[in-house]
Amino acid sequence: MPESKGLVGLRPKDSAVAKVFAAPPYDVITYGTPLQKVLSSRENLIHVHLRPPEEGDARYPNAKKELDGFVKKGMLVNESEPSYYVYRQSGKGVDRIGVILACRVYPYSEGKVIRHEKTFDDKVLDRKKLYEATGYQIGVVFSVMEDKKSELLNALKEVSGGKPLYSFVTEYGGASDMEGVKNDVWKVPENSEIGKRLKAIIASEPAYIADGHHRYHCAVVMGHPYVQMYISPSSSAKIQAYDRVVGSVRKEDLDALPEKVKDKFEIKPGKKLAVPKKHEILFYFKDKSLVFKAKKEFLKTLEHDPVAKLDCSILQNHILFPHLGLSAQNIKDKHYFNYFPGSETGFSHMKRLVDSGEYMFAVSLAPVEFDELKAVADMGIKNPEIVMPQKSTYFWPKLLSGLTLYKF
């Protein structure tokens, strides 16, 4: 359904530059962390898209100076031929493919680009100031498209049979879970046969924003006709669970929890920290694991509400918030919550944090399915208050920023 066209703007000169210049999205980098220090020691995009907070509003003109400097050094080149960029990330148990393009910006009410999260004005304003200062859209909006007949997937695989423009493995000194991910990028001119085919396929279905809601909303606010977007077929863009460790809960509330929720959940011993079945919530404690399995009669009361029947909603609304003294205001407070993908890497981090006593317990959920995300997002077209719960979906690996910088 969305109209698209090829990208123009800046891109790294070659794969060696991409290896140094490209970076994880700005919103997964925290100042003072090993990842931020590794990236800051390099000629890296971080000097453009995540300036030091203490610079205040000066960070935006400073970002432009850095970007201009990279161009003068020959690290970035102007790409005037409108092109689609097929982007594949593989290794570490994943293999996802999609295409980066310029997607027309639509009001959400048209149902062509569909969101499932709320946006926050301060984050949108930050990106707006950066884009105004530099003249480029630096980050990429990550979207998923339903691909029932595998037309998009097959077209992308056809492109990936050729020689890539870039091919490199991310290396961040072990400071990121992106370490060791292989990145391959193929350039497809818009006017080529396969470029025209991609354009037609993309126009056949709506795009569901998976990650980068603030980047898209910034384009809406700024009145941009197009936004830089990556679109992956639903069969390739696997959703991971967004698991969490929990702390600062009263021990007496935690001890009383099984008795308080027994009318809605069947509680049984668990084995280890792993991905549970749908509608089963695994609690990992230092000395034991428990599985809270939602009872059929309880699930039946939720079946007509696509938000309420999500496992993340069930966890929050029927366990954490009413019985453990937690609330939505605690969700982003690391005294109470910290979040990890539902993977072996995430499980090892959560187990360490609980076993060390830094957090009281970990919670593992089954991942949200694309059909569940779609059901919530579709309802939100008419009622923008209907969104997914915070921290309910996790798409990994994250898309690298800096492979293309769109001149809007």
Secondary structure, DSSP 8 states (H G I E B T S, - for coil): ---EE-EEEEEESSHHHHHHH-BS-GGG--TTSHHHHHHHTSS-THHHHS--GGGGGGHHHHHHHHHHHHHHTTSEEEEEEEEEEEEEEEETTEEEEEEEEEEE---GGGSSEE--S---HHHHHHHHHHHHHHSEE-S-EEEEE--TT-HHHHHHHHHTTS--SEEEE---TT-STTTT-EEEEEEEETTSHHHHHHHHHHTTS-EEEEE-HHHHHHHHHHT-SEEEEEEEETTTS-EE-EEEEE-S--HHHHHHHHHHTTTTEEEEE--SS----TTEEEEE-SS-EEEEEE-HHHHHTTTT-TTTTSHHHHHIIIIIHHHSS--GGGTT-TTTEEEEESSHHHHHHHHHHHHTTSSSEEEE-----HHHHHHHHHHHHH-TT----TT--EESS---BSS-EEE-
